[in-house]
Amino acid sequence: MSAAPATATGGPDAGGPVPVPRDPTPPDAPPEGAPPGQPAKEPVRLDPAGLDQAERRARASQSFWTAVVGVPAVFSVLRLGVEAGGELQTTLLLVANVGPVNLLAGFLTTAARLLSTALVAVFALGAVLGASVDRLPPGGRRRPLFARWAEITPAWFVAASFLLALVTWPLLYLPLLVPAAAAAFQFTPERLHERPIPRVLIIAALLGGYLWLLLPTLRDAWGQGEPLPVLLLVVPPLLALGIAGPLPGAVIRPLASVTQAAVLAMLVWAALPVISTPVLPLTVTTVGSGSGATEDVRGHVVTTDDVNMVILQEQGGVRYVPVGQVRAQVLCPTEEELPRHRLRIHDFHVEDSLLEGLGRRVRPVHRIDAACR
């Protein structure tokens, strides 16, 4: 016999018992099918676009890694087309003889600066915009794209990007990493010391040591009438003192749109020299004939077999030179590799990176061969 339902007396129409409705799902009850004692799930928080936080992070992560992996692949393919002069058969010849490993290695050696510059710019701007998003007006707090990328990127990848820039950027532009790092890691002067006077003394000591280290270079640049190196070496460390921290709410949205478009335009502008950089080394091959006359063929050696040496000429076209006619061959630098400044920082040329400077110490640069001129 089933139990009687709970009742209450004193109904308005009759003196009999009145049934009391029972709530089938109390507020604190666990969801149906869940084990006893399991708390109820919290409601999913949605942003103004209707996406929860996990989905937003997944989308941002997918777009970020797609850009990191896809851009080098597209650039590598474009470089082969540009190197071939836009000719289909020459492009197919390069594709058949330039392996993917060599193509990737060539891209990394020539485009590492571009890649590290893009990553440093994204992480620095993203951290500043992410720290300022709480100042947006209600209803418009969707995080900018760079802020979402900086949020989902692991700290080790950010540090590796700055390390890549440290070893591949020219020494003349390395001071720009100081404000970029202060922005990316949100490092403010207050973190040096909690008291103002010691903090000022620490900053003065750091700036004084930095200027003392670069004093000979600054003196030479000023004497040669080159103000740009002076500005690049002096101004960035001063900007690092106030670049971190939140921005006013009124400038966040315009700044996010402008900076994202500016970074994209910078990548396109910087990508043009990278795409046009030769995939193969530039050489001058001396070719002899039966009459004793010689000819210098300037171009890039694509492949060599037992019969011919295939040379992609610098002025265009492919030339097949019989191996028996090759008399000599020299490696030549391109015009972009020739220095433009006569400045050094403690035996390192300002246009060399740390890797290039260390390499020149191990293998000093020889004079340019007469054939290269």
C-alpha positions as CSV (number, residue, x, y, z in Angstrom):
1,M,0.0,0.0,0.0
2,S,1.5,3.3,-1.1
3,A,2.2,6.1,1.4
4,A,-0.3,9.0,1.5
5,P,0.8,12.3,0.1
6,A,1.7,15.1,2.5
7,T,-1.3,17.2,3.3
8,A,-2.2,20.5,5.1
9,T,-5.4,21.4,6.9
10,G,-7.3,24.7,6.9
11,G,-8.3,25.0,3.2
12,P,-10.3,28.1,2.3
13,D,-13.3,26.1,0.8
14,A,-13.5,23.1,3.0
15,G,-12.2,21.9,6.2
16,G,-10.6,18.8,4.6
17,P,-6.9,18.4,4.0
18,V,-5.4,20.3,1.1
19,P,-2.5,18.7,-0.9
20,V,0.9,20.5,-0.7
21,P,2.7,20.4,-4.0
22,R,6.2,18.9,-3.8
23,D,9.1,20.3,-5.9
24,P,10.4,17.4,-7.9
25,T,13.9,19.1,-8.5
26,P,15.1,21.0,-5.4
27,P,17.7,23.7,-6.0
28,D,20.4,21.8,-4.3
29,A,19.7,18.4,-5.8
30,P,22.3,16.8,-8.1
31,P,21.5,16.3,-11.8
32,E,19.5,13.2,-12.8
33,G,21.7,10.2,-13.2
34,A,24.6,11.7,-11.2
35,P,26.0,9.8,-8.2
36,P,24.8,10.9,-4.7
37,G,26.7,13.8,-3.2
38,Q,27.7,15.4,-6.5
39,P,27.1,19.2,-6.5
40,A,25.1,20.8,-9.2
41,K,27.0,22.2,-12.2
42,E,27.7,25.9,-12.5
43,P,26.1,27.7,-15.4
44,V,28.3,28.2,-18.4
45,R,29.4,31.9,-18.7
46,L,28.9,33.3,-22.2
47,D,30.6,36.3,-23.7
48,P,28.6,39.0,-25.7
49,A,29.0,36.8,-28.9
50,G,27.4,33.8,-27.2
51,L,30.6,31.7,-26.8
52,D,31.8,30.2,-23.6
53,Q,35.4,30.7,-22.4
54,A,36.6,27.3,-23.4
55,E,35.3,27.7,-26.9
56,R,36.8,31.1,-27.2
57,R,40.2,29.8,-26.1
58,A,40.0,26.8,-28.5
59,R,39.2,29.1,-31.4
60,A,42.0,31.5,-30.6
61,S,44.4,28.7,-30.2
62,Q,43.4,27.2,-33.5
63,S,43.8,30.5,-35.4
64,F,47.2,31.3,-33.7
65,W,48.8,27.9,-34.5
66,T,47.4,28.0,-38.0
67,A,49.1,31.3,-38.6
68,V,52.4,30.1,-37.1
69,V,52.5,26.9,-39.2
70,G,50.8,28.1,-42.4
71,V,52.6,31.3,-43.0
72,P,56.1,29.7,-43.3
73,A,54.7,27.1,-45.7
74,V,53.1,29.7,-47.9
75,F,56.2,31.8,-47.9
76,S,58.4,28.8,-48.9
77,V,56.2,28.0,-51.9
78,L,56.1,31.7,-53.0
79,R,59.9,31.9,-52.8
80,L,60.3,29.1,-55.3
81,G,58.0,30.9,-57.8
82,V,59.7,34.2,-57.4
83,E,63.2,32.5,-57.6
84,A,62.1,30.8,-60.9
85,G,61.2,34.2,-62.4
86,G,57.5,33.2,-62.7
87,E,58.3,30.5,-65.2
88,L,56.4,27.2,-64.7
89,Q,59.1,24.9,-66.0
90,T,61.8,26.5,-64.0
91,T,59.6,26.4,-60.9
92,L,59.1,22.7,-61.4
93,L,62.8,22.2,-61.8
94,L,63.4,23.9,-58.4
95,V,60.6,22.0,-56.8
96,A,62.2,18.7,-58.0
97,N,65.7,19.6,-56.7
98,V,65.1,21.7,-53.6
99,G,63.9,19.3,-50.9
100,P,61.5,20.3,-48.2
101,V,64.2,20.1,-45.5
102,N,66.5,22.5,-47.4
103,L,63.6,24.8,-48.2
104,L,62.6,24.9,-44.5
105,A,66.2,25.5,-43.4
106,G,66.5,28.3,-46.0
107,F,63.3,29.9,-44.8
108,L,64.4,29.8,-41.2
109,T,67.8,31.3,-41.8
110,T,66.4,34.1,-43.9
111,A,63.0,34.7,-42.3
112,A,63.8,34.0,-38.6
113,R,63.9,37.8,-38.1
114,L,60.5,38.3,-39.7
115,L,58.9,35.4,-37.7
116,S,60.4,36.6,-34.4
117,T,59.4,40.2,-35.1
118,A,55.8,39.2,-35.7
119,L,55.6,37.1,-32.6
120,V,57.2,39.7,-30.3
121,A,54.8,42.4,-31.7
122,V,51.8,40.1,-31.1
123,F,52.8,39.2,-27.6
124,A,53.7,42.7,-26.5
125,L,50.5,44.3,-27.9
126,G,48.4,41.4,-26.7
127,A,49.6,41.7,-23.2
128,V,49.0,45.4,-23.0
129,L,45.5,45.1,-24.5
130,G,44.7,42.1,-22.2
131,A,45.7,44.1,-19.1
132,S,43.4,46.9,-20.3
133,V,40.3,45.0,-21.3
134,D,38.7,45.4,-17.8
135,R,38.4,49.1,-18.6
136,L,36.1,48.5,-21.5
137,P,32.5,49.7,-21.1
138,P,29.8,47.1,-20.2
139,G,28.7,45.0,-23.1
140,G,31.9,45.5,-25.0
141,R,34.4,43.4,-23.1
142,R,35.2,40.9,-25.8
143,R,39.0,40.6,-25.8
144,P,40.9,41.8,-28.9
145,L,42.4,39.2,-31.1
146,F,46.0,39.8,-30.0
147,A,44.9,39.7,-26.3
148,R,43.3,36.3,-26.9
149,W,46.4,35.0,-28.7
150,A,48.7,36.2,-25.8
151,E,46.3,34.6,-23.3
152,I,46.4,31.1,-24.8
153,T,50.1,31.1,-25.6
154,P,52.3,29.2,-23.1
155,A,54.9,31.3,-21.3
156,W,57.7,29.1,-22.6
157,F,56.7,29.9,-26.2
158,V,56.7,33.6,-25.5
159,A,60.1,33.3,-23.9
160,A,61.4,31.3,-26.8
161,S,60.2,34.0,-29.2
162,F,62.1,36.7,-27.4
163,L,65.2,34.4,-27.3
164,L,64.9,33.8,-31.1
165,A,64.7,37.6,-31.6
166,L,67.7,38.1,-29.3
167,V,70.0,35.9,-31.4
168,T,68.7,36.8,-34.9
169,W,68.0,40.6,-34.7
170,P,70.8,42.9,-35.7
171,L,72.5,44.5,-32.7
172,L,71.3,47.9,-33.8
173,Y,67.6,46.9,-33.1
174,L,68.1,44.8,-30.0
175,P,67.2,47.7,-27.6
176,L,63.7,47.5,-29.0
177,L,63.3,44.2,-27.2
178,V,63.5,46.0,-23.8
179,P,60.2,47.8,-24.1
180,A,58.7,44.8,-25.9
181,A,59.6,42.5,-23.0
182,A,58.3,45.0,-20.5
183,A,55.0,45.0,-22.3
184,A,54.7,41.3,-22.9
185,F,55.5,40.3,-19.3
186,Q,53.8,43.5,-17.8
187,F,57.0,44.4,-15.9
188,T,56.6,47.8,-14.3
189,P,59.3,49.8,-12.3
190,E,57.3,49.1,-9.1
191,R,58.3,45.5,-9.3
192,L,62.0,46.4,-8.9
193,H,61.4,47.7,-5.3
194,E,58.4,48.7,-3.3
195,R,60.0,51.9,-2.0
196,P,60.4,54.9,-4.4
197,I,64.0,55.9,-3.5
198,P,65.6,52.5,-3.9
199,R,63.6,52.0,-7.1
200,V,64.9,55.2,-8.6
201,L,68.5,54.2,-7.7
202,I,68.1,50.8,-9.3
203,I,66.8,52.4,-12.5
204,A,69.5,55.0,-12.6
205,A,72.2,52.3,-12.1
206,L,70.8,50.1,-14.9
207,L,70.5,53.0,-17.3
208,G,74.0,54.3,-16.4
209,G,75.5,50.9,-17.0
210,Y,73.8,50.6,-20.3
211,L,75.0,54.0,-21.5
212,W,78.5,53.3,-20.3
213,L,78.5,50.0,-22.3
214,L,77.4,51.8,-25.5
215,L,79.3,55.1,-25.0
216,P,82.0,54.4,-27.7
217,T,79.4,53.4,-30.2
218,L,77.3,56.4,-29.5
219,R,80.3,58.7,-29.8
220,D,81.2,57.2,-33.2
221,A,77.6,57.5,-34.5
222,W,77.4,61.1,-33.4
223,G,80.8,61.9,-35.0
224,Q,79.7,60.2,-38.3
225,G,76.5,62.3,-38.4
226,E,74.1,59.3,-38.0
227,P,71.3,60.2,-35.6
228,L,69.2,57.1,-36.3
229,P,71.6,54.6,-34.5
230,V,71.7,57.1,-31.6
231,L,67.9,57.1,-31.3
232,L,67.6,53.3,-31.7
233,L,70.2,52.7,-29.0
234,V,69.0,55.3,-26.4
235,V,65.2,55.8,-26.7
236,P,63.8,52.2,-26.3
237,P,65.1,51.6,-22.8
238,L,63.5,54.9,-21.7
239,L,60.2,53.8,-23.2
240,A,60.3,50.6,-21.2
241,L,59.7,52.6,-18.0
242,G,56.1,53.4,-18.8
243,I,54.9,51.0,-21.5
244,A,53.4,48.3,-19.2
245,G,50.1,48.7,-17.4
246,P,46.4,49.2,-18.5
247,L,45.4,51.8,-21.0
248,P,42.5,54.2,-20.8
249,G,39.2,52.5,-21.8
250,A,38.5,55.0,-24.6
251,V,41.6,54.1,-26.6
252,I,41.6,50.3,-26.3
253,R,39.2,49.5,-29.2
254,P,40.8,52.0,-31.7
255,L,44.3,51.0,-30.6
256,A,43.5,47.3,-31.0
257,S,42.2,47.8,-34.6
258,V,45.0,50.1,-35.6
259,T,47.8,47.9,-34.1
260,Q,46.5,44.7,-35.6
261,A,46.2,46.3,-39.1
262,A,49.7,47.8,-38.6
263,V,51.3,44.5,-37.7
264,L,49.7,42.9,-40.7
265,A,51.0,45.7,-43.0
266,M,54.4,45.4,-41.4
267,L,54.5,41.7,-42.2
268,V,53.5,42.2,-45.8
269,W,56.1,44.9,-46.2
270,A,58.8,42.8,-44.5
271,A,57.8,39.7,-46.4
272,L,58.5,41.1,-49.8
273,P,62.4,40.9,-49.3
274,V,62.0,37.5,-47.7
275,I,60.0,36.1,-50.6
276,S,62.5,37.5,-53.1
277,T,65.6,36.2,-51.2
278,P,67.2,33.5,-53.2
279,V,66.7,29.9,-52.0
280,L,70.1,28.8,-53.4
281,P,73.5,30.4,-52.8
282,L,74.8,32.8,-55.4
283,T,78.0,31.7,-57.2
284,V,80.2,32.6,-60.1
285,T,81.2,29.6,-62.2
286,T,84.1,29.9,-64.6
287,V,83.4,27.9,-67.8
288,G,86.1,27.1,-70.3
289,S,86.0,26.1,-73.9
290,G,88.2,24.1,-76.3
291,S,89.8,27.3,-77.6
292,G,91.0,28.3,-74.1
293,A,88.6,31.2,-73.6
294,T,86.7,31.4,-70.3
295,E,83.4,32.8,-69.3
296,D,82.0,33.7,-65.9
297,V,78.4,32.5,-65.3
298,R,76.8,34.3,-62.4
299,G,73.8,32.5,-60.9
300,H,72.6,29.7,-58.5
301,V,73.6,26.1,-58.9
302,V,70.4,24.0,-58.9
303,T,71.9,20.5,-59.3
304,T,75.0,18.7,-60.6
305,D,75.2,15.2,-62.0
306,D,77.8,13.3,-64.0
307,V,77.0,15.2,-67.2
308,N,75.9,18.7,-66.5
309,M,75.8,21.4,-63.9
310,V,72.4,23.2,-64.0
311,I,72.7,26.9,-63.2
312,L,69.8,29.3,-62.7
313,Q,71.3,32.5,-64.1
314,E,71.0,35.7,-62.1
315,Q,69.5,37.5,-65.1
316,G,67.0,34.7,-65.7
317,G,67.0,31.4,-67.6
318,V,68.5,28.0,-67.0
319,R,71.9,27.0,-68.4
320,Y,73.3,23.5,-68.6
321,V,77.1,23.6,-68.4
322,P,79.0,20.3,-69.1
323,V,80.9,19.3,-66.0
324,G,84.1,18.9,-68.0
325,Q,84.1,22.6,-68.9
326,V,83.9,23.9,-65.3
327,R,87.2,25.5,-64.4
328,A,86.4,27.3,-61.1
329,Q,83.6,28.4,-58.8
330,V,83.4,31.0,-56.1
331,L,80.7,31.9,-53.5
332,C,79.5,35.6,-53.6
333,P,77.6,37.7,-51.2
334,T,74.4,39.6,-52.2
335,E,74.0,43.3,-52.1
336,E,71.8,43.0,-49.0
337,E,74.7,41.4,-47.1
338,L,77.1,44.4,-47.6
339,P,77.3,46.7,-44.5
340,R,75.8,50.2,-44.6
341,H,77.1,51.5,-41.2
342,R,80.6,51.8,-40.0
343,L,79.7,51.2,-36.3
344,R,80.7,48.5,-33.9
345,I,79.7,47.5,-30.4
346,H,82.7,45.9,-28.8
347,D,84.1,44.2,-31.9
348,F,80.6,43.3,-33.2
349,H,79.2,45.1,-36.2
350,V,75.9,46.8,-35.5
351,E,74.3,45.2,-38.5
352,D,75.2,41.6,-37.4
353,S,73.2,39.5,-35.1
354,L,74.7,37.7,-32.2
355,L,74.9,34.5,-34.2
356,E,76.5,36.3,-37.2
357,G,79.0,38.1,-35.0
358,L,80.0,34.8,-33.2
359,G,80.3,33.1,-36.6
360,R,82.5,35.8,-38.0
361,R,84.9,35.4,-35.1
362,V,85.1,31.6,-35.8
363,R,85.4,32.1,-39.6
364,P,86.6,35.7,-40.4
365,V,85.1,37.2,-43.5
366,H,87.5,37.1,-46.5
367,R,87.8,39.7,-49.2
368,I,85.3,39.6,-52.0
369,D,86.6,37.7,-55.0
370,A,87.2,39.7,-58.1
371,A,84.8,37.5,-60.0
372,C,81.9,38.6,-57.8
373,R,82.3,42.2,-58.8
